[in-house]
Amino acid sequence: MNSSILTEFSGRSGQILERLNQLYPALIDLSLDRLKRLLKDLGNPEQRLPPTIHVAGTNGKGSTCAFLRAIGEKAGWKVHVSTSPHLIDVTERFRIAGKLIDENELSETLSYIEQINNQQPITIFEILTVAAFLLFTKHPADLAIIEVGLGGRFDATNIINPIASAITSISMDHEAFLGNSLTLIAKEKAGIIKKFTPVITYNQNFEILKILRNEAKNQHAPIFIQGKDWDIQLLGHDLHYKDAKGNLNLPLPNLIGSHQIKNAGLAIATLRATNLNIPEPAWQGITEAQWPARLQRLYGKLTHYLSPNSELWLDGGHNADAGQILARFVQKEWQDKPLHLIVGMKNNKNSDAFLAPLIPLSTSIQAVAEPDQHLAMPIEHIIHASKNHALSGGTVQNALRYLQNKENKPYRVLICGSLYLAGSVLKQNGWKPN
């Protein structure tokens, strides 16, 4: 982890994380040895977690966690959630019994971890994972949901013993760490499958499913696959879910896009694969799920830069699969107004693959890089990746001003390409995590 990543953190917690960063300043180092040593010194809090669901995959992890949480809370449960990355503040990574962690409690927890760690090498993500374990054991809950940070097999979260493992769509991303093929990446994701623990997944690429099935067999873990063991379909204005336990007729989820129907279904299937007693009305919780920067319409300060009757949207998708998902949504739902893209990306992402399906659907593309955008890809690189379809927008506000001055008819703007850009945009728009 290099020093620039610390722009992600602020407050007293950020100061502690900055000190800890000096102990092992590697960007990413997939290993469990450092973590096991620290957890042992802390009394192994990961062994005292509430019933826990572990969520891995390439795209859809955060949304699936949001649906799991919403269903659990609809059931009247206290639910802990650990996700990454955060958009504005590090406290977003820790939801304790329904509420984001207080900065004071987080900084106290990090300070205690720093003391016990005693200057030994440790990465920032490992520290944050340990913090989640400590916080989750300190506060009683009925369910904990933990999102994998990167990969699965050697991810810091893969020290837990969950009651179920959910695996979302697997596609190309983080190739430098997980491998340069779907097969290699799938093997890393499959690493969260535990002995005798149900694993639930989508209907995916044949080779991916083969790897997941083989690992489940090796671990004697029952596997539940969409289309074979469970399914969810949109019929009219309702959702129809079915599995061996019966059928559910449900309203549409709160999160937008057909891909979110799959994520909602995965959350339902995962909970139904456990021994948890879930009351029937709880499944309606999918209508209350919240997850920012996923096809989120913005209504705040930045809309002042729009022409009348125009719309502003935000999505944090940043890889090839996310580009395809956005393109399918645009083709199906957004043909009534011209679409203008404002794109900013992280500098190690495959911008060519992300942009390719969106270019023919866009009236214009502007490449941007915000001053506070972590590891922002240079604007000229995005323009090159767009095959010179994109113009330099500078910043989001400048790009919006350009459109406001140019377009007379109502239009739609989609800001996309990076969760770090999304965080900057939400901050500018006046959004606060809650």
C-alpha positions as CSV (number, residue, x, y, z in Angstrom):
1,M,0.0,0.0,0.0
2,N,1.6,3.3,-1.0
3,S,1.1,6.6,0.8
4,S,-1.4,7.9,-1.6
5,I,-4.0,5.4,-0.5
6,L,-4.2,7.3,2.8
7,T,-6.2,10.0,1.1
8,E,-9.0,7.6,1.6
9,F,-8.9,8.0,5.4
10,S,-9.5,10.9,7.7
11,G,-9.9,11.9,11.4
12,R,-8.2,10.1,14.3
13,S,-8.9,6.7,12.6
14,G,-6.9,7.9,9.6
15,Q,-4.0,9.0,11.7
16,I,-3.8,5.6,13.3
17,L,-4.1,3.9,9.9
18,E,-1.3,6.1,8.6
19,R,1.0,5.0,11.4
20,L,0.1,1.4,10.7
21,N,0.7,1.8,7.0
22,Q,4.4,2.5,7.7
23,L,4.7,-1.1,9.1
24,Y,4.0,-2.8,5.8
25,P,3.4,-0.3,3.0
26,A,2.5,-2.9,0.3
27,L,-0.5,-2.1,-1.9
28,I,-1.9,-5.6,-1.7
29,D,-0.3,-8.8,-0.3
30,L,-2.6,-11.7,-0.3
31,S,-1.6,-13.8,2.7
32,L,-3.1,-15.0,6.0
33,D,0.0,-15.4,8.1
34,R,0.2,-11.8,9.5
35,L,-3.5,-11.9,10.2
36,K,-3.5,-15.2,12.1
37,R,-0.7,-13.9,14.3
38,L,-2.5,-10.7,15.2
39,L,-5.9,-12.5,15.7
40,K,-4.2,-15.0,18.1
41,D,-2.7,-12.1,20.1
42,L,-6.2,-10.6,20.3
43,G,-7.8,-13.9,21.5
44,N,-9.2,-15.0,18.1
45,P,-12.3,-12.8,17.9
46,E,-13.1,-14.3,14.5
47,Q,-14.1,-17.5,16.4
48,R,-16.8,-15.6,18.4
49,L,-18.7,-14.0,15.5
50,P,-22.5,-14.1,15.2
51,P,-23.9,-16.4,12.5
52,T,-22.0,-15.1,9.5
53,I,-22.6,-15.1,5.7
54,H,-19.5,-14.6,3.5
55,V,-19.9,-12.9,0.1
56,A,-17.3,-13.1,-2.7
57,G,-17.4,-12.5,-6.4
58,T,-16.3,-9.8,-9.0
59,N,-19.4,-7.7,-9.4
60,G,-22.6,-7.6,-7.2
61,K,-21.0,-8.3,-3.8
62,G,-22.0,-5.0,-2.2
63,S,-25.5,-5.1,-3.6
64,T,-26.0,-8.7,-2.4
65,C,-24.8,-7.7,1.1
66,A,-27.3,-4.9,1.0
67,F,-30.1,-7.3,0.2
68,L,-29.0,-9.7,2.9
69,R,-29.0,-6.9,5.4
70,A,-32.4,-5.5,4.3
71,I,-34.0,-9.0,4.6
72,G,-32.4,-9.6,8.0
73,E,-33.5,-6.2,9.4
74,K,-37.0,-6.7,8.0
75,A,-37.0,-9.9,10.1
76,G,-36.4,-7.8,13.1
77,W,-32.8,-8.9,13.5
78,K,-29.7,-7.0,14.6
79,V,-27.4,-7.2,11.6
80,H,-23.6,-6.4,11.3
81,V,-22.1,-5.7,7.9
82,S,-18.5,-5.3,6.8
83,T,-17.9,-4.1,3.2
84,S,-15.2,-2.4,1.2
85,P,-14.2,0.0,-0.1
86,H,-15.9,3.0,1.4
87,L,-17.0,6.0,-0.6
88,I,-16.5,9.0,1.7
89,D,-15.5,7.9,5.2
90,V,-13.9,4.7,6.6
91,T,-16.8,4.3,9.0
92,E,-19.0,3.1,6.1
93,R,-17.1,-0.2,6.2
94,F,-18.6,-1.1,9.5
95,R,-22.4,-1.3,10.1
96,I,-23.1,-2.4,13.7
97,A,-26.6,-3.6,14.4
98,G,-28.0,-1.3,11.8
99,K,-25.9,1.8,12.3
100,L,-22.6,2.9,11.0
101,I,-19.8,2.7,13.5
102,D,-19.1,5.9,15.5
103,E,-15.8,7.5,14.7
104,N,-14.8,7.5,18.3
105,E,-15.4,3.8,18.8
106,L,-13.6,3.0,15.6
107,S,-10.6,5.0,16.5
108,E,-10.5,3.4,20.0
109,T,-10.7,-0.1,18.4
110,L,-7.9,0.8,15.9
111,S,-5.8,2.2,18.7
112,Y,-6.2,-1.1,20.7
113,I,-5.3,-3.1,17.6
114,E,-2.2,-0.9,17.1
115,Q,-1.1,-1.5,20.7
116,I,-1.5,-5.3,20.5
117,N,0.1,-5.5,17.0
118,N,3.2,-3.9,18.6
119,Q,4.9,-2.6,15.5
120,Q,4.8,-5.9,13.6
121,P,4.2,-6.0,9.8
122,I,0.5,-5.8,8.9
123,T,-1.5,-4.3,6.0
124,I,-4.3,-1.7,6.3
125,F,-7.0,-4.1,5.0
126,E,-5.9,-6.7,7.5
127,I,-6.2,-4.1,10.3
128,L,-9.7,-3.1,9.1
129,T,-10.7,-6.8,8.9
130,V,-9.6,-7.4,12.5
131,A,-11.4,-4.2,13.5
132,A,-14.6,-5.7,12.0
133,F,-14.1,-8.9,14.0
134,L,-13.6,-7.1,17.2
135,L,-16.6,-4.8,16.7
136,F,-18.8,-7.7,15.7
137,T,-18.0,-9.6,18.8
138,K,-18.3,-6.6,21.1
139,H,-21.9,-5.9,20.0
140,P,-24.5,-8.7,20.0
141,A,-26.3,-9.5,16.7
142,D,-28.4,-12.1,15.0
143,L,-26.5,-12.1,11.8
144,A,-23.1,-10.8,10.4
145,I,-22.4,-10.2,6.7
146,I,-18.8,-10.0,5.6
147,E,-17.8,-9.0,2.1
148,V,-14.5,-10.4,0.6
149,G,-12.0,-7.6,-0.1
150,L,-10.1,-9.2,-3.0
151,G,-10.3,-12.7,-4.4
152,G,-11.2,-15.2,-1.7
153,R,-8.6,-17.9,-1.0
154,F,-6.0,-15.6,0.7
155,D,-8.2,-12.6,1.4
156,A,-8.0,-11.4,5.0
157,T,-11.7,-12.2,5.6
158,N,-11.2,-15.8,4.7
159,I,-10.3,-16.7,8.3
160,I,-14.0,-17.0,9.3
161,N,-16.3,-20.0,9.6
162,P,-19.6,-18.9,8.0
163,I,-23.0,-20.5,7.9
164,A,-23.1,-19.9,4.2
165,S,-20.9,-18.7,1.3
166,A,-22.4,-16.6,-1.5
167,I,-20.5,-16.1,-4.8
168,T,-21.7,-13.5,-7.2
169,S,-20.7,-13.1,-10.8
170,I,-17.1,-13.9,-11.6
171,S,-15.4,-12.0,-14.4
172,M,-12.1,-10.4,-15.2
173,D,-10.7,-7.9,-12.7
174,H,-7.6,-7.5,-10.5
175,E,-5.7,-9.8,-12.9
176,A,-2.4,-8.7,-11.5
177,F,-3.3,-10.4,-8.2
178,L,-5.8,-13.1,-9.1
179,G,-4.6,-14.3,-12.5
180,N,-5.1,-13.5,-16.1
181,S,-7.9,-15.9,-16.9
182,L,-11.4,-16.6,-15.7
183,T,-10.3,-20.1,-14.6
184,L,-7.6,-18.7,-12.3
185,I,-9.8,-16.0,-10.9
186,A,-12.6,-18.5,-10.3
187,K,-10.2,-20.7,-8.3
188,E,-9.3,-17.8,-6.1
189,K,-13.0,-16.9,-5.5
190,A,-13.8,-20.6,-4.8
191,G,-11.4,-20.4,-1.9
192,I,-14.1,-19.2,0.4
193,I,-16.0,-22.5,0.2
194,K,-15.8,-24.2,3.6
195,K,-16.3,-27.8,4.7
196,F,-20.0,-28.8,5.0
197,T,-21.0,-25.1,4.5
198,P,-23.6,-24.4,1.8
199,V,-22.4,-22.3,-1.2
200,I,-24.8,-20.4,-3.3
201,T,-24.2,-18.9,-6.7
202,Y,-25.6,-17.6,-10.0
203,N,-25.8,-19.6,-13.3
204,Q,-22.4,-18.7,-14.6
205,N,-19.9,-19.6,-17.3
206,F,-19.6,-23.4,-17.6
207,E,-15.9,-23.4,-16.7
208,I,-16.6,-21.2,-13.6
209,L,-19.4,-23.5,-12.4
210,K,-17.2,-26.5,-13.0
211,I,-14.5,-25.0,-10.7
212,L,-17.1,-24.1,-8.0
213,R,-18.7,-27.5,-8.2
214,N,-15.4,-29.3,-7.8
215,E,-14.3,-27.2,-4.8
216,A,-17.7,-27.7,-3.2
217,K,-17.3,-31.5,-3.8
218,N,-13.8,-31.4,-2.2
219,Q,-15.2,-29.6,0.8
220,H,-18.3,-31.7,1.1
221,A,-20.3,-28.5,0.8
222,P,-23.8,-28.5,-0.7
223,I,-23.9,-26.1,-3.7
224,F,-27.0,-24.3,-4.9
225,I,-26.9,-22.9,-8.4
226,Q,-29.4,-20.6,-10.1
227,G,-31.5,-22.3,-12.7
228,K,-30.9,-25.7,-11.1
229,D,-31.5,-25.4,-7.4
230,W,-33.1,-21.9,-7.2
231,D,-34.4,-19.3,-9.6
232,I,-35.8,-15.8,-9.7
233,Q,-37.7,-14.3,-12.6
234,L,-39.5,-11.1,-13.5
235,L,-43.1,-11.8,-14.5
236,G,-45.0,-8.6,-15.2
237,H,-44.4,-6.2,-12.3
238,D,-43.5,-8.9,-9.8
239,L,-40.7,-11.3,-8.9
240,H,-41.2,-15.0,-8.7
241,Y,-38.6,-16.9,-6.7
242,K,-38.6,-20.7,-6.3
243,D,-36.5,-23.4,-4.7
244,A,-37.0,-26.7,-3.0
245,K,-38.5,-25.0,0.0
246,G,-41.3,-23.4,-2.1
247,N,-42.2,-20.3,-4.1
248,L,-42.2,-16.6,-3.2
249,N,-44.1,-13.8,-5.0
250,L,-42.3,-10.6,-4.3
251,P,-42.3,-6.9,-5.3
252,L,-39.4,-5.5,-7.3
253,P,-36.2,-4.7,-5.4
254,N,-35.3,-1.2,-4.5
255,L,-32.0,-1.2,-6.4
256,I,-32.3,-0.6,-10.2
257,G,-31.4,-2.9,-13.0
258,S,-32.1,-6.5,-14.0
259,H,-28.8,-7.5,-12.5
260,Q,-30.1,-6.5,-9.1
261,I,-32.9,-9.1,-9.5
262,K,-30.2,-11.7,-9.6
263,N,-28.5,-10.2,-6.6
264,A,-31.8,-10.2,-4.7
265,G,-32.4,-13.8,-5.7
266,L,-28.9,-14.7,-4.5
267,A,-29.5,-13.1,-1.1
268,I,-32.8,-15.0,-0.7
269,A,-31.3,-18.3,-1.8
270,T,-28.4,-17.9,0.6
271,L,-30.6,-17.2,3.6
272,R,-32.9,-20.1,2.7
273,A,-29.9,-22.4,2.5
274,T,-29.2,-21.8,6.2
275,N,-31.0,-23.0,9.3
276,L,-32.0,-19.4,10.2
277,N,-35.7,-19.0,11.0
278,I,-36.8,-16.3,8.6
279,P,-40.4,-15.0,8.9
280,E,-42.3,-14.8,5.6
281,P,-42.7,-11.0,5.6
282,A,-38.9,-10.5,5.8
283,W,-38.4,-11.3,2.1
284,Q,-40.2,-8.0,1.4
285,G,-37.0,-6.4,2.7
286,I,-35.5,-6.4,-0.8
287,T,-37.7,-3.3,-1.5
288,E,-35.8,-1.5,1.2
289,A,-32.2,-2.3,0.3
290,Q,-29.9,0.7,-0.1
291,W,-26.5,0.7,-1.7
292,P,-25.1,4.0,-3.0
293,A,-23.3,4.5,-6.4
294,R,-25.1,1.6,-8.1
295,L,-27.3,3.2,-10.8
296,Q,-28.2,5.9,-8.2
297,R,-30.1,8.9,-9.4
298,L,-28.6,12.1,-7.9
299,Y,-30.8,15.0,-6.7
300,G,-28.4,17.2,-4.8
301,K,-26.0,20.1,-5.5
302,L,-24.6,18.8,-8.8
303,T,-28.1,18.9,-10.4
304,H,-27.8,22.7,-10.5
305,Y,-25.5,22.1,-13.4
306,L,-28.2,20.4,-15.5
307,S,-30.5,21.8,-18.1
308,P,-34.2,21.7,-17.2
309,N,-35.8,18.2,-17.1
310,S,-32.4,16.5,-17.4
311,E,-31.2,13.6,-15.1
312,L,-28.0,12.9,-13.3
313,W,-27.0,9.3,-12.5
314,L,-24.0,7.7,-10.8
315,D,-22.6,4.1,-11.0
316,G,-19.3,2.8,-9.6
317,G,-18.9,-0.1,-12.1
318,H,-15.3,-0.2,-13.4
319,N,-14.6,-3.5,-15.2
320,A,-15.6,-5.2,-18.4
321,D,-18.5,-7.0,-16.9
322,A,-19.8,-3.8,-15.4
323,G,-19.6,-2.1,-18.7
324,Q,-21.7,-4.8,-20.3
325,I,-24.3,-4.6,-17.5
326,L,-24.6,-0.9,-17.9
327,A,-24.9,-1.2,-21.7
328,R,-27.7,-3.7,-21.4
329,F,-29.5,-1.4,-19.0
330,V,-29.1,1.6,-21.2
331,Q,-30.4,-0.3,-24.3
332,K,-33.4,-1.6,-22.4
333,E,-34.4,1.4,-20.2
334,W,-32.8,4.6,-21.4
335,Q,-33.7,5.2,-25.0
336,D,-36.0,8.2,-24.4
337,K,-33.2,10.8,-23.9
338,P,-29.7,11.3,-25.2
339,L,-27.1,9.8,-22.9
340,H,-23.9,11.6,-22.0
341,L,-21.1,9.8,-20.1
342,I,-18.7,11.4,-17.7
343,V,-16.0,8.8,-17.1
344,G,-13.2,8.7,-14.5
345,M,-11.3,5.4,-13.7
346,K,-8.7,4.0,-11.4
347,N,-5.3,3.8,-13.1
348,N,-4.9,0.0,-13.1
349,K,-8.3,-0.8,-14.7
350,N,-9.0,-2.0,-18.2
351,S,-10.7,1.1,-19.5
352,D,-10.9,-0.2,-23.0
353,A,-13.0,-3.1,-22.0
354,F,-15.2,-1.1,-19.7
355,L,-15.9,1.6,-22.3
356,A,-16.3,-0.6,-25.5
357,P,-20.0,-1.5,-25.0
358,L,-21.0,2.0,-23.9
359,I,-19.4,4.0,-26.7
360,P,-22.0,3.3,-29.4
361,L,-24.8,4.1,-26.9
362,S,-23.5,7.5,-25.9
363,T,-24.1,10.9,-27.5
364,S,-20.9,12.2,-25.9
365,I,-18.2,11.0,-23.5
366,Q,-16.1,13.2,-21.3
367,A,-13.1,11.9,-19.4
368,V,-12.4,13.4,-16.0
369,A,-10.1,13.1,-13.0
370,E,-11.1,14.7,-9.7
371,P,-8.3,16.3,-7.5
372,D,-9.3,14.0,-4.6
373,Q,-9.9,10.9,-6.7
374,H,-7.7,8.1,-5.4
375,L,-5.2,6.7,-8.0
376,A,-7.1,8.4,-10.9
377,M,-6.3,7.3,-14.4
378,P,-4.9,10.2,-16.5
379,I,-7.5,11.8,-18.7
380,E,-5.5,11.2,-21.8
381,H,-5.5,7.4,-21.1
382,I,-9.3,7.4,-20.9
383,I,-9.5,9.3,-24.2
384,H,-7.2,6.8,-25.8
385,A,-9.2,3.9,-24.5
386,S,-12.4,5.4,-26.0
387,K,-10.7,5.3,-29.4
388,N,-10.8,9.1,-29.2
389,H,-14.6,9.3,-28.8
390,A,-14.1,11.0,-25.5
391,L,-13.3,14.7,-24.9
392,S,-11.4,16.0,-21.9
393,G,-13.9,17.2,-19.3
394,G,-11.4,18.1,-16.7
395,T,-13.6,17.6,-13.6
396,V,-17.2,16.5,-13.2
397,Q,-18.4,20.0,-12.5
398,N,-16.7,21.3,-15.6
399,A,-18.1,18.5,-17.7
400,L,-21.6,19.2,-16.4
401,R,-21.2,22.9,-17.3
402,Y,-20.1,22.0,-20.8
403,L,-23.3,19.9,-21.3
404,Q,-25.5,22.6,-19.8
405,N,-24.2,25.2,-22.2
406,K,-24.3,22.8,-25.2
407,E,-27.6,20.9,-24.9
408,N,-31.0,22.6,-25.2
409,K,-33.2,19.5,-24.9
410,P,-33.5,17.2,-21.8
411,Y,-30.7,14.7,-21.5
412,R,-29.4,12.1,-19.2
413,V,-25.9,12.1,-17.7
414,L,-24.2,8.9,-16.3
415,I,-21.1,9.4,-14.2
416,C,-19.2,6.1,-14.1
417,G,-16.0,4.2,-14.1
418,S,-14.7,4.2,-10.5
419,L,-16.0,3.9,-6.9
420,Y,-13.3,6.4,-6.0
421,L,-14.8,8.9,-8.5
422,A,-18.2,8.0,-7.1
423,G,-17.1,8.9,-3.6
424,S,-15.8,12.3,-4.8
425,V,-19.1,12.9,-6.7
426,L,-21.2,12.0,-3.7
427,K,-19.2,14.3,-1.5
428,Q,-19.6,17.2,-3.9
429,N,-23.3,16.4,-4.1
430,G,-23.8,16.8,-0.4
431,W,-24.4,13.1,0.4
432,K,-23.5,11.8,3.8
433,P,-23.4,8.1,4.7
434,N,-26.0,6.9,7.2
